[in-house]
């Protein structure tokens, strides 16, 4: 017991009482403390661990209530053997002599072979995390979220969401999506035209499974969202590269012959270029003329720094050709994994049936918490705070890029939480990433967003959602020095003089 319990961490955010409970539970369930053994008295264990006696006493009482311990008056606390009941005995299995399955030959899909976006798990340890898609903890409304979570855990709420909903979503969340979120994008929808998903990617997977076959042609922006590209590649190899310029998707003859077209009109991913109202209308005319479906990924549409948001493509759709996909990850938290899709009732009915086979429905407790967060106005308040904070960072980064990265082309943007940068062709953004990481700077190489293989390697992306404004300029100054040195070395090796580098 003495050896098992000398591991309480004083600097942990977890209370000492909770740590002690976890340690005791682990020791009991792993058989490290024999059944029927007596535990030290609360006074003796408290002295051994140098904690308050009440900390140990409360942990013991919780474990008695949960059936891990038995309390005998004047004798103390003992391990309850019943807690280990119903467990199969450990069995030693000899290694089979017969041939093992060749798993590599059995896979019908190999998702691990795809080029994916990879982000370091320890991104918060970087001094200058120019990473996209993560939140700044300083901006997250913890108290408001905890209050909504508390309400979602009331007896009445638990009785409402704890049972199996089979295919249905929380009606309160559907109401909030229909009356609070969609009107911000100019979209009107009935309840049976909305489906809650486990993030936008889940919605894209459902749509790919329902609408895309081996002979289907899918048009995607290039560069574009890598996860969408990989999802469609699981269904068909016929992906058509659609051009992107400073105004977003280029509307031209390449759209002809597509069965589906995936587009990010609000802030093109990853360049952040904005699709104009004229191009949106032209795209819808092409969709009707060439008979294809448009999948609109409306990520970050709420984050606009210049002028009012342009109405969603879906709001302009009069012929049910646009399927609208959105997520709450960028405004609430990426770990929440909650999104939704809007489309014709017939499509949503099939998507709901397919979702049931995959996971029935997203966790109902999370749905209720988000519904309350929306209903109480916390989301609108959060959007106001994010808008101010991100606009400041967008301005600071724009000025710093012009000053410290003069040799690079910075794509203009009117919103979003990232900048798309194109360095001179000799620049290798993977090497830039490696050198920058050594200086505490985290950037995202852009090659993963291109469909071509091998892809261009001179572009990269800089996010600003998770870095404080006062660190942006110092970080970009260091990054500019790294890029200048890299280009100088490349020029020396090739005998050329790099543009912008003296």
Secondary structure as the mmCIF struct_conf table of DSSP 4:
data_model
#
loop_
_struct_conf.conf_type_id
_struct_conf.id
_struct_conf.beg_label_comp_id
_struct_conf.beg_label_asym_id
_struct_conf.beg_label_seq_id
_struct_conf.end_label_comp_id
_struct_conf.end_label_asym_id
_struct_conf.end_label_seq_id
TURN_TY1_P TURN_TY1_P1 UNK A 2 UNK A 5
TURN_TY1_P TURN_TY1_P2 UNK A 10 UNK A 11
BEND BEND1 UNK A 12 UNK A 14
HELX_RH_AL_P HELX_RH_AL_P1 UNK A 16 UNK A 29
TURN_TY1_P TURN_TY1_P3 UNK A 30 UNK A 31
BEND BEND2 UNK A 32 UNK A 33
TURN_TY1_P TURN_TY1_P4 UNK A 35 UNK A 36
HELX_LH_PP_P HELX_LH_PP_P1 UNK A 37 UNK A 37
STRN STRN1 UNK A 38 UNK A 38
HELX_LH_PP_P HELX_LH_PP_P2 UNK A 39 UNK A 41
HELX_RH_AL_P HELX_RH_AL_P2 UNK A 42 UNK A 49
TURN_TY1_P TURN_TY1_P5 UNK A 50 UNK A 50
BEND BEND3 UNK A 51 UNK A 51
HELX_RH_AL_P HELX_RH_AL_P3 UNK A 53 UNK A 65
TURN_TY1_P TURN_TY1_P6 UNK A 66 UNK A 67
BEND BEND4 UNK A 68 UNK A 68
STRN STRN2 UNK A 69 UNK A 72
TURN_TY1_P TURN_TY1_P7 UNK A 73 UNK A 75
STRN STRN3 UNK A 76 UNK A 79
HELX_RH_3T_P HELX_RH_3T_P1 UNK A 81 UNK A 84
TURN_TY1_P TURN_TY1_P8 UNK A 85 UNK A 86
HELX_LH_PP_P HELX_LH_PP_P3 UNK A 87 UNK A 90
HELX_LH_PP_P HELX_LH_PP_P4 UNK A 94 UNK A 96
BEND BEND5 UNK A 98 UNK A 98
HELX_LH_PP_P HELX_LH_PP_P5 UNK A 99 UNK A 101
HELX_RH_AL_P HELX_RH_AL_P4 UNK A 103 UNK A 106
BEND BEND6 UNK A 108 UNK A 108
HELX_RH_3T_P HELX_RH_3T_P2 UNK A 111 UNK A 113
BEND BEND7 UNK A 114 UNK A 114
TURN_TY1_P TURN_TY1_P9 UNK A 121 UNK A 122
HELX_RH_3T_P HELX_RH_3T_P3 UNK A 123 UNK A 125
BEND BEND8 UNK A 126 UNK A 127
STRN STRN4 UNK A 128 UNK A 129
BEND BEND9 UNK A 132 UNK A 133
HELX_RH_3T_P HELX_RH_3T_P4 UNK A 137 UNK A 139
BEND BEND10 UNK A 140 UNK A 140
HELX_RH_AL_P HELX_RH_AL_P5 UNK A 142 UNK A 152
TURN_TY1_P TURN_TY1_P10 UNK A 153 UNK A 153
BEND BEND11 UNK A 154 UNK A 154
HELX_RH_AL_P HELX_RH_AL_P6 UNK A 155 UNK A 161
BEND BEND12 UNK A 162 UNK A 163
TURN_TY1_P TURN_TY1_P11 UNK A 166 UNK A 167
HELX_LH_PP_P HELX_LH_PP_P6 UNK A 168 UNK A 170
HELX_RH_AL_P HELX_RH_AL_P7 UNK A 171 UNK A 176
HELX_RH_PI_P HELX_RH_PI_P1 UNK A 177 UNK A 181
HELX_RH_3T_P HELX_RH_3T_P5 UNK A 182 UNK A 185
TURN_TY1_P TURN_TY1_P12 UNK A 186 UNK A 186
HELX_RH_3T_P HELX_RH_3T_P6 UNK A 191 UNK A 193
STRN STRN5 UNK A 194 UNK A 197
BEND BEND13 UNK A 198 UNK A 199
HELX_RH_AL_P HELX_RH_AL_P8 UNK A 200 UNK A 211
TURN_TY1_P TURN_TY1_P13 UNK A 214 UNK A 215
STRN STRN6 UNK A 218 UNK A 221
BEND BEND14 UNK A 222 UNK A 223
HELX_RH_AL_P HELX_RH_AL_P9 UNK A 226 UNK A 233
TURN_TY1_P TURN_TY1_P14 UNK A 234 UNK A 235
BEND BEND15 UNK A 237 UNK A 237
STRN STRN7 UNK A 239 UNK A 242
STRN STRN8 UNK A 244 UNK A 245
TURN_TY1_P TURN_TY1_P15 UNK A 246 UNK A 247
STRN STRN9 UNK A 248 UNK A 249
BEND BEND16 UNK A 252 UNK A 252
HELX_RH_3T_P HELX_RH_3T_P7 UNK A 253 UNK A 255
TURN_TY1_P TURN_TY1_P16 UNK A 256 UNK A 257
BEND BEND17 UNK A 259 UNK A 259
STRN STRN10 UNK A 260 UNK A 263
BEND BEND18 UNK A 266 UNK A 267
TURN_TY1_P TURN_TY1_P17 UNK A 269 UNK A 271
HELX_LH_PP_P HELX_LH_PP_P7 UNK A 273 UNK A 276
HELX_RH_AL_P HELX_RH_AL_P10 UNK A 277 UNK A 290
TURN_TY1_P TURN_TY1_P18 UNK A 291 UNK A 291
STRN STRN11 UNK A 293 UNK A 297
TURN_TY1_P TURN_TY1_P19 UNK A 299 UNK A 302
STRN STRN12 UNK A 304 UNK A 304
BEND BEND19 UNK A 305 UNK A 308
HELX_LH_PP_P HELX_LH_PP_P8 UNK A 309 UNK A 312
HELX_RH_3T_P HELX_RH_3T_P8 UNK A 313 UNK A 316
BEND BEND20 UNK A 318 UNK A 320
STRN STRN13 UNK A 322 UNK A 327
BEND BEND21 UNK A 328 UNK A 328
TURN_TY1_P TURN_TY1_P20 UNK A 329 UNK A 332
HELX_RH_3T_P HELX_RH_3T_P9 UNK A 334 UNK A 336
STRN STRN14 UNK A 339 UNK A 342
HELX_RH_AL_P HELX_RH_AL_P11 UNK A 345 UNK A 358
TURN_TY1_P TURN_TY1_P21 UNK A 359 UNK A 359
BEND BEND22 UNK A 360 UNK A 362
HELX_RH_AL_P HELX_RH_AL_P12 UNK A 364 UNK A 375
TURN_TY1_P TURN_TY1_P22 UNK A 376 UNK A 377
HELX_RH_AL_P HELX_RH_AL_P13 UNK A 378 UNK A 404
TURN_TY1_P TURN_TY1_P23 UNK A 406 UNK A 407
BEND BEND23 UNK A 408 UNK A 408
STRN STRN15 UNK A 409 UNK A 410
BEND BEND24 UNK A 414 UNK A 414
STRN STRN16 UNK A 415 UNK A 415
BEND BEND25 UNK A 416 UNK A 417
STRN STRN17 UNK A 418 UNK A 422
TURN_TY1_P TURN_TY1_P24 UNK A 425 UNK A 426
HELX_RH_AL_P HELX_RH_AL_P14 UNK A 429 UNK A 438
TURN_TY1_P TURN_TY1_P25 UNK A 439 UNK A 440
STRN STRN18 UNK A 441 UNK A 442
STRN STRN19 UNK A 444 UNK A 445
BEND BEND26 UNK A 446 UNK A 446
HELX_RH_3T_P HELX_RH_3T_P10 UNK A 447 UNK A 449
BEND BEND27 UNK A 451 UNK A 454
HELX_LH_PP_P HELX_LH_PP_P9 UNK A 455 UNK A 456
BEND BEND28 UNK A 458 UNK A 458
STRN STRN20 UNK A 459 UNK A 463
BEND BEND29 UNK A 465 UNK A 467
HELX_RH_AL_P HELX_RH_AL_P15 UNK A 469 UNK A 494
TURN_TY1_P TURN_TY1_P26 UNK A 495 UNK A 495
TURN_TY1_P TURN_TY1_P27 UNK A 499 UNK A 500
#
